[in-house]
Amino acid sequence: MSEVKRFEYNWAGRPLVIEIGEVAKQASGACLVKYGDSTVLSAAVSNNVASTADFFPLMVLYQEKLYAAGKIPGGFLRREGRASEHETLVSRLIDRPIRPLFADGFRNEVQVINTVLSSDPDCSTAMAAMIGSSIALMISDIPFEGPIAGVVVGKVNGELIINPTPEQLEVSDINLTVAGTHKAINMVEAGARFVSEDDMWEALKFGHAEIQKLCEFQEEIVKECGKEKYQVQLFHVDPEIEAAVKAYAEEKLIKAIRIEDKLERYQAIDEVNAETLAHFDEKNFIKEVEGIKVLDTEAKAEYLKHVQYTLDEILHGEVRRMIAVDKIRPDGRKVDEIRPLSSRVDVLPRVHGSALFTRGQTQSLGTVTLGSLNDNQIIDGLGNEENKRFMLHYNFPQFSVGETGRYGAPGRREIGHGALGERALSYVIPSEEEFPYTIRVVSEILESNGSSSQATICSGTLALMAAGVPIKAPVAGIAMGLIMTDDDHYTVLTDIQGMEDHLGDMDFKVAGTREGITALQMDIKVRGITYQILKEALEQAKRGRMQILDHMATTISEVRPELSKYAPKVVTARINPDKIKDIIGAGGKTINATIEKFDNVKIDLEQDGKLFVMHSDMNTAKACLQYILDSVREAEVGAIYTGTVTRIEKYGVFVKLWEGCEGLCHISKLAMDRVEKPEDVVSLNDEIIVKCINVSDKGIDLSRKDALKDAQKRFQNKEAE
């Protein structure tokens, strides 16, 4: 049995235990992370031979096993299947701070696998997996230049806290996940309840202080358990090839880069690249095989790889130089200038709400669909089953960038961008009590040149307002970029386009209202950024956000007071929960009959007695609601009702109080004076006031005489006043 090394840390008042040496010993590095009762196995492996790919093949996976929460998977196979959206988002969350900490030119395949073995709702398995991923890489022989750590920051009653519980997050003004190294922050993911830039900045610093402690904790583990890192041959371009390519193509490529239109610019760049590759393709590579001279295809491919890499470096270097030195962006804008904006609503005639938002060459078509509360999304994971009544879905077809490509289920990018948009808008969505609908927003990206997720937030806001959804305030989003030449020289960019995102050092997305921030997301390609850069980016983003909100207000300034005529109409009421069985009836017979009677209305009943009736016609919905309420309504002793005489007998009259409810007014209770015959006082179908004087198994006893006496008393009291 291998020796188990155990390391302990007090993490936000809960024990964090790292165990190394017992499990997954054939992995390059592995550890068992125990945070409270949450347990995660983190394992890292790599290929010691460099990949031939022109990118770093890193895969980070976070997977939840339902046995961790004592659950059996649903479905026919009764086993875990494709990764859930939550698993995908956590995988991205861990990948983003890790990726920048591998050397440029490193091409060895690396996999980091996190498996949730036990789940404690109060101790985040995602954060346990993040620190486990870092430790697994640090103690392995993989040349990872960490450590990194991540924490969740909340703000409850004005106080910042680390790793809040689910209950604390429910009332928290901030839900911030921040990751980084000992020196700097390198990843941010946040939602916030209209928090100011200064408050968010303070939360970021607060989180980083804890990250620094976690990094120091990891360094102690590495001293005792770490392996020597293996040596890798990083890819470097041949200096002679580099010089030859620059001499041939640099001037042409720089000229192409300065074209302002995206498609024209990319076409010109592609033409220069193709011309250059064709020129250097003419070089002959000959080798002898058994005395016969043949073309050395491998050597030629390697040579052209160096040519292409040099072309990419020229592009990368010139764009960055233009921005950092000349303060000129590829499309000619100033560093803090937003691309031209345009938008309109009611783009689609039959949907419940629609809007088209265009920023430069990025365009999002936002649509809103309203449904009953039964249309909500059921989330089944390690925690309790949840119902989500607001959802935002993001679609990115390849034609939006003028390319062909894969079509199918949404990938990590679509899921991630959709989650960001959903988080940004969730804080302005009205409560179920205010607006009893399930709300689905869909963003179709029709054209893309950067910041499509932020265009989604803008189109989604406009579509919600056009649909008549009473949102608390409009939300706009903007993406900030960064070009760093060294620690002291940098340029923050407002509203980055695709090339600036690809070639820059930061993608910092900020969404919010005029009042404050609702969502943040930051990814960087450098080791980290300073607090000063963060603060400057937040302030610059605020100015841009206000400009976009001003534009959106010219398109639609207020939420429409009425829903689309094509949207379903909902009326609500609350009934005695004991009456639910009466509304449903045996085997659903009663409720099905009601649905058929009122043109296939939708009826939602909750266990606490909340009743929702939905139909495209408001009058039909109201009529159905009243019919249901009448069916379970009970007469109250002492209450005064206006009813209709439905039957006259010698001993009295029967009075319908409402549909399905009838009582008897005895002849002795018909009038103040003695009555010989009921017909002397009332006629069939007369409306009369009656007072309920008794309710029993035999029926309801009514009195017109008592109702008249009460009316007389009220009149006399009023006269006396």
N, C-alpha and C positions, 0 to 999 in steps of 0.2 A: 504493500500500500504506500502510495506516494505521500510525502509530507505535505500537509496543507498549511499554507501561510495565510494568516488572517490579519486584516488591517481594519481599524474602526475609526469612525469620524462622526461627530454629532452634527447632523445636517438639518438645520431648521428645527431643532428640538426632537428629531427622530433619529434613531441609530442607522448609520450607513456602514455596512460590513462588506468588505471585499475579500473573497476567498480565492486563492490561486494554488493550483497544483493537484487537485483531485479529479477534475472533470475536463474533458476535451483536450487531453494532453497531446494529441497529434496535430492540433492546430498550431499555427505559428505563434499565436498568443491567445490566451483565453482566461476569463475570470467569471466568477459567480458573484453577482451584485445583489445584496440583500438590503433593501431600504424599507424599514418597518417590516411588514409581512409580504411586501412585493419582492419577487425574486426573478432576476433576468440573467440568462447565460449569454455572454458576449464573446464571440470568437472571431479572430482575424486570420486569414490565410492569404498567401500570395504565390505567384508564379515567379521563380527565380530567373526565368528567361524573359527578356523584353518582348512585348507584343510588336507585331509589324504595323499595328494601327497608328494613325497620326494623332491620336488623343490618348489620354490617360484612362484606361479601362477600370474604373472603380465602381463597385456595386455595394451599396449599403442597404441592408434589409432589416426591417423590424417586423416580427411576426408574433401574433397573439395566439396562444393555445387556449381554447375555451375551458379545458380542464383547470386552468389557472384560477378560474372563478367558480369552479364546480358546476359547469354547464356542459350539456351535450349538444353538439352542433345540429342545426336543423337541416332539412333537405333529405333527399333519398339516400345519399351515400353516408350521411352522418359523420362527415369529417370536414376539416377546414378546407376551403377551396381557394379561389382567387382572393388576393389581398383586398381587404376592405378599404374604403376611402381613408379611414382613420389610420390604418397601417401604412398606407401610401404616404400620407402627410407626415407621419412621424419618421418614416424612412428618409424623406426629403429633409426633414428638420435636422437629422443627424448628419446626413451627407454634406450639407452646405457648409458647416464650420470646419469639417475635416478636409475637404477637397483642396483648399488653398495651401495646406500644410505639407504637401508633397512637392518635391523639387521640380522645377520646370524642366521638361524633357524626360521625366520619369514615365516609362511606358509599360512597366510590369503590371499584370493584372492583379488587383487586390479586391478581396471580398470581406466585408464585415457583416456578420450575421448576429442579430439579437433576437433571442427567443424568450418570450414571457412565460415563465413556469408557474408563477404564483402572483396573484393580484390583490393588492391592498388599496382600496379606493382613495385613502388618505395619503398615499405615498406614490407619486407619479412613476409609472413604469417607463414612460418616455424619457424622463430625466435620468432614471437609473440606466436605461439603455445608452443614453448619450455618454455618460461618464464611463460606462462599461466598454463602449466602443473605443474611447480614448485610451483606457488602461490596456485593453487587449492589443492595440497597436503599439503602445509605448513599451510594453514588456516583451514584444515580439522582436524578430530580427528584421522586420520591415522598416525601411528608412523613412519613418514618419517623424515630422519635425514639430510634434506637439509638446506638451499635452494641451487639450482643450477641455472645457467643461461648460455646462449650461444650467441655468436655473429659471424657475418661473417666479415672476415678481407680481404681487398683488398690492392693492391699496385699499384698506378697509378702515373706515372711520378716520381718514386722513393719515393713517400710518402705513408705511411700506413694510411688506412682509415677504419672506422667501418661502417658496413652495406652498402656497395656500391650499387648504383642503377644498374639495368641491363645494362645500357649504359656504366657505369664505369667498370663493370665486363668484358665487351667485350674487353677492352684495359688493363685490370689489369694483372700483372704478377703473382698474387696469388689469388686464390679463396679458402679461408680457413674458415671452420666452426670449432670453438673451444668452448667447454663447460667445466664447472667445478664449484667448490665451491669457497668460499672466500679464502680458503687456497691453493688449488691446481687445476691443470687441470686434467680432467678425461675422456675426449673424444675429438678426433681430426678427421676431415674429410677434405681433401684438394686436390686440383689440382693446378699445378704450371707450369709456363713457364720456365723450366730449372733453377730453383732458387737454390742458394747455401744453404748448411746446416745452415750456420750462419744467412743468411737472413730469413730462415724459423723459426729459433729459436727466432729471434727478433720479428717476426710476432706473434708467439705464446705468448710471453710475453706481447706484445701490446694488444692482444685480452684479455688476462687474467686480465689486469688492468681494462678494462671496465667491465668484468664479476664481479669483486670485487665490483664495484659501484652498479651494478644491484642487487647483493646479499644484500648489505646494504639497498637498496630501498625496497626489499622484507621484510627484518627484520622489517622495520617500519610498513609495512602493517600487518604483523603477530601480532605485539604488539597491534594493534587496532581491528583486526578481527579474530585472531586465536582462535581455540577451544582447549580444553585440550585433549591431546592424550590418546586414550584408552589403557589399559594395556593388554598385550598379553603374553600368555604362550609360550615362545620360546622352540623349541625342543632341549633337551639335552639328551645325552646318559646316561643311568644308570651306575654309577661308578663300581658296582660289575660286571655287564655284560661286561663292557669295559675291566676290569682287566682279566676276564676269557678268553675272546676272544684273547687278546694280549698274554696271556700265551700259548694258544693253537696254534695260527696261525701266530704270528708276524714274527718269524724266517723263516717260509716257504714262507711267502709273500715277505719278503725282498729278499730272494734268487730268486724268480720269477721276481721281478722288475729289477734285474741286467742282465737279458737276453737281448742281444742287438737287435735281430730281433723282429720286431713289432708283427707279428702274433704269433710267438712262445712265446713271452713275455705275450701277452694278453691271449693266451691259458693257459699258466701256472698260471696266476693270476686267471682266471676263474675256473681252477681246484681247487686251494686253497680255493677260495670263496665257491665253491659247496661243497667241503669236510667239510669246517667249518660249513656251514649252516646245512648240513646233521647231523653233530655231535651234534649241539645244538638243532636240531629238535627232538632229542630223548627225550628231557626234557618234562615231562608230565605236562599238565595244566588242572586241574580238578576243576569243580565247581558243586554245588548242585542246581538243579532246581526241586522244589517241592519234595525234599527229594531224588531225583535221581542224582547220580554222572554222569556228562557228560563232554566231552572235551570242554574246554574254548577256542574256536578258535580265538576269538578276543584278548585274553591275549597272546596266542601263537604267533599270527601275530605281535603284538606289540613287543614282546620279540625278534623275529627274525629281526624285523626292526632295533632294537638297535644293534644286531649282525652285520648286513650288514653295518650300519652306522660306526661302529667301524672299520670294514675291510676297508671301504673307507678312514677313517681318517688315518689308518696305511699307506695305499698307498700314500695318500696326504702328510703326514708328512715325510715319508722316501725319496720320490722323491725330495722334497724341501730340506731336510737335505743333501742329496747326492750332490746336485748342489751348495747349499750355503756354506756348510762346506768342503766337500771333493773335490769340483769343478769337480765332475764326473757326466756326463749326462747318462740317461738310456741306450743310445746306445754307450756309451764309448767315445764320442767326447769331445774335449775341448770346453770351453764356447763360443769361437769365431770361431769355426770351422764349415764350411759348409759341408753338406752331399755330397757324391759322385755325380758328375754331368755327364749326358750323353744326347746327342741330335742328331737328324738327320732331314733332310728335304726330301721332295718328297716322303712322306710315302704313299700317295694315288695317283694313276695314273691319275685319271680323274678330280680331283678338281683343282681349279685355283692356289692354293697354300696350302701346308700342312707341318706340322712339329710335331715331337714327342719330348717333353722335359721331362726328368726324373731327379728328385733330391731326392736321397735316395729312399724311398718307396712312393713318390708322383710323379704322372705322368699325364701330360696333352697332349692331342692330339689337336693341333690347326689347324683350316682350314680357308681359305680365299675364299670368293665368291665375284666376281665382277659383277655388273649389271649396267644398265642405270640409269641416274639420276631420271627417273620416278619410279625406284624401291625403292626410299628412304622411310623412315618411317615418317608418318604424326603424329605429337604430338598435340593432342587437349586437352588443359587444361584450366585453368583460364586465362592464357595469350593468346596472338595471336597464331594462328595455326602455328606450326613450321614444317619444313622438316629436317629430320636428315639423312645425307648421310653416316655417319659412325656409326656402331653399333657393340657391342660385347655381345655375349650371352654365358652364363656359365651353363653347365649341370653337375649335380652331381648324377649319378646313385648309388644306394645302393650297387651294387656289388663292387664298388671301395673300400669299406671298409669291404668286405666279409660278408655283411648282406643282409637280405631281407627287404623290406619296401615299402612305398607308391610310386607310379608312377602317374604322372599327370602333371597339370600345375606347372610352377616353383614357389617355395615357396620364403619366405623372404630371405633365405640364398642365393639361386641362383641369385635372383634379385640384392641383395646387392653386392655379389662378382663380378657379371657381370658389375655392374655400376663402381666398383673400377677399374677393368681392362680396361674398356672403357675410364675412365677418364685418366688413366696412359698413354694410347696410343694415345689419341685424340690430344695431343700437337705435335705429330710427323707426323700426317696424312697430306699429301699434300692438298693444296687448290683445290677447284673445277676447277679453271683455269689451275692449273698445272696437274691435273689428274681428268678428268671429268667422274668419276665413283661413283656409290654407292658401299660402301665397308662393307661387313659383315664378322666378325670374330666369330667363334664358338669354344669354348673350351669344349672338352669332357674329364672329369676327369675319367681316367681309373684305377687309383690307388691313394689312399690318406692316407697320414700319416702327415698331417699338411701342411700349406702354399700352398694349392692348388690354391688360387687366385693369388699368386705371380708366380707360375708355369704357370698359364694361360697367364700372361703378357709376360713371356719368350717365350712360344710356339707361342703366337700371333705375337710377333716380328719376330721370325724366319719364320713363315708362310707368313707374309707380304713381307719379303725380298725375299723369294723363289718365291712368286707370281709376283714379279716385281713392287710392289707398291713403289714409290720413297719416302719412309719415311725419315724424317730429320735426324734421328739417332736411333740406336738400344736402346731399353728400357729393363731393367731387374728389377725384384722385389724381395724383401727379407723380411721375417717376423722376428721381434725381440721380445724376451720375457724378463721376469723379475721375479726374486725371491727375495722378501723382507723379511728379518727377523726382522728388525726394521728400524727406519728412517735413521740410519747411516750405516747399513749393507745391502747390496743388491748385486745381480749378474745379469748383463745384458747378455742375451743369443742371439747368432746369429743363424738364420735359425732354428726356433723352430719346433719340431715335435708335433704330436697330443697330446701326454701325457703331454708335457711341456706347451702346450696351455691350456689344460683342468685344470691342477693342478697349473699353474703359476698365476702371478698377472697382466700380461700385454700381449696384442697382438698388436704389433706396426709394421704395414706394411709400407714399404718405397719402392717406385718405382722411377726410373729415368734413365737418360742417363749418359754418362761420364761428361757432362757439368753441370748437376744439377737435382734436384728433379722435377718429374712430378705429383706425387700423394702420399698422406699420408692417413693412417687410423689408429687410435689408440683406443683401448678399454681396460679398466682396471677393475679389480675386487676389488681393494682397493679404499679408499676414494679419492686418488689423488696421483700424483707423483711430485717430485721437478723438478725445471728447470735443475739442475745438471744431474739428471737421463735422462731427455729428450735430453740434449746435448750429453751425452755419448752414448745414443742409436742411435742418428743420425750419429755420427762420426763412430761408429762401423758398422752401416748399410751401410755407404758409402764404407768402405773397402770391405765388403761382396759383394756389388753391382758390384764393379770393378772386383772382381774375377769372378763373374758370366758372366759379359760382355766379359771378356777375353776368357772364355770357349765358349760362343756363337759365337765369332769371328772365332774360329777354325772350326765351323760347316758351317757357311756361313759368309764371311767377308764383302761382299758388296751386295747391292740390284741388282738383275738380270736386265740386260739392256732390256730384252724383256719379254712380258707377255707369259703365258702358251698358247700353241696352242689351248687349249680348252676354253680360256678366250675370251670374246667378245672384238672386237677392236673398238675404238671410234675415229672418226674424227670430228672436230668442225669448225665452221665458224660463222660469224656474218652478219646478213642481215638487211635491212631496216625493222623496225617493221611494216611499212605500207604494206609490201609484204607478211606478214604471211597469210592473208586471201587468197592470190593467191596460196600459197603452199598447203593450206588445201582444198580449193575448196568448192563448195556448198555441204553441208551435209557430208564433208570429202571425197568427191569423188576423188579429185585429189591426196591427200596424200595416200589414200588407194590403188589407182592405182600404185603409186610410190613404195609403200611397196611390192606389188605383183610383180612388174617389177624387183625388186632387191632382190629376194629370201627372202621375209619376214624380211627385215631389221627393226630395231627399230629406230624411228625418234622422237626426243624430241625437241620441240620448246618452248622457253620461251618468255614472253611478251616483254622483252627488245631486242629481235632479236637474241639471242643466239640459234644456231642450232647445234644439236648433232645427228650424225648418227652412229649406232652401228650394227656390224655384226661379226660373227666368222671369216670371211675372210676379211682381210684388203683391198684387191683390190676391193671387192664388195662394202665395205663401202665408199671408195674413189670415186668410180664411181657414186654411188648414191648421194653423196654430191655434186659432180660436176654437175650432172644432175639437182639437185634442184637449185643450184646457177645459172646455166644457164637459168633456167626457170623464174627467177626473175631479171636477170641481165639486165641492161639498157645501151644502147650505149651512149657514152659521146661525145659531139661535140668537135672536136679538137684532139680526141684520134686516134692513129694509130693501126690498127688491121691486123692480117694475116687471110684471109678468103679463102673459097673454092668456085670456080665458079660452080653454080648449074644449071643455065639456061642462054641461049644466045638468045637475041632478036635483031631486027634491031636497036632499039633505045638505046641498052646498054646490060649490063649483071647483073644478080642477084648473089650476093655473100653471102654465109652463114658465119656469123661471129662466131657463136657457135650454139649449138642445140637449135632450136626454135627461132632463131634471124637471119633475112635476110634483106639485103639492096640492093638498086639499084645504080649501077655505070653507069651513063649516058655515051653514046658513046663519048661525048665531053670531058669527064673526064677520059678517058681510058689511054691516053698517052700524052707525052709532045707535040707531033706533031699532025696534023689533021689525024683522022682515018676514012677510008672509010667504012670498015666493022669491027665489033667487032672480027670476026674470024681471022682477020689479026694480032691481038694482043694477044688474049687469046684463050684457048680451054676449053672444058668442064672438070671439076674436077681439073683445075689448081689452085695452091695456089698462091695468090697474096696479096701484101700489099695495104691497102686502108686507107683513112682518112675519119672519119665521119665529114661531113660538115653541116648536118642539121638533126634534129629529129622533126617530126610533126605527127599529127594524120594520115596523109596519108602514113607515113612510114619513112625509114631511107635513106638519100642521102649520097652516098659514092663517093670518088674521088681517083682514082689511081694516077692521074696526080699530085695532091697536096701531096700525100704521097711520090712520087718520088722526088718532089721539096724539101721537108723537109729532105729527106735522103741525097740529093745532098748538101744542105746547111751544114748539120752536118759533111759530109765528108770534105768539103772545110774548115770549121772552125778547124777541127782536123789537116788538112794539114798546116794551117797557124800557129798553135801552135808549 
